[in-house]
Amino acid sequence: MEIHPIKLRKLQFLFVLLFFMPSYMYALMQTDKPRILLTVDRSPLKRLDDFRFGNRINTRSEAIRRLLEGALKKYEKDDKNNRKKGS
């Protein structure tokens, strides 16, 4: 049984995608930055996605980074103000 050349090309392309691209993409995504695993319930995840889409943020990771940075800035500001009041 002979396979049509175009069908053979499509099969070869799919083979490359399935077996070689994941490792190639992983190599592109590697970073020296530390990684964390975060587990959340559905409700906060939905709120995160709403924030993400409302602010046109590409990834959940970027949305989490922005929220974390904002919360830490607020915490540091509040902490600094509390220290001034306590002195």
N, C-alpha and C positions, 0 to 999 in steps of 0.2 A: 504494500500500500504506500503510495507516494503522497507526500504532503505538499500542497500548493506553496510556492515560494513566499507569497505574501503572508499566508497563515503561519509558515515557519518563522518568518521575521517577527510576527506578533508574539509567538510563543517564546522566542529568544528574548524579546524585550521584557515580557512578563517575568521570565526567569531571572533576568538581571535585576528588575525591580524588587522581586520578592526576596532574593538571597544576598544581593550585594548592597543595595541602597540603604537598608537599615543600619548596617555597620558604618557606611560612609556618612550618613546623616548623624549618627552618634558621634563620630569623630569631629564633625563640624560643630556640634553642640557642646563639646567638652569645654570646661571652664576651670580656672583656678579658684573661683569663688567658692566658699563653703556652701553646702546645700543642706536644707532642712526638709523634713517630712512633716506635713501638717494635716491632721485629721480633724474634720469639722462635721457638724450635722448639716442636714439639707437646708435648714432655714438660713444660717449664716452664709452658706455657699450661694444660695439664691440672691441674698443681699449683696454679696461680693460681685456676682455676675451682673446684677442691676447697676451697681456702681461702675463696673468695668464698661458696660455697653453705654451707659449714660455719659461717660467721659471719653468714649472712643479709645479705650486702652486695648491694645492688641492681645495681651495674654493675662491670665490670672496671676501669674508671677509678678508682672509689672504692677497690676492693681494692688496686690498685697504689699509690694515694696512701697508704693506711694502712700497707702494707708498707714503702714508701719512708720514711715518717715514722719508723716503728719502727727501721728499719735506721740512719737518720741519727742518731737519739737515742743508739743503742747505740754508733755510731762516735764521736760527740762525747764520750760518757762514757768510752770506752776511751782516746781521744786525751788527754783531760784527765788521766786516771790515769797514762798513760805520761809525760806532761810532768812530773807531780809526782815520779815515780820517777827521772827523768833529772836533776832539779835538785839 
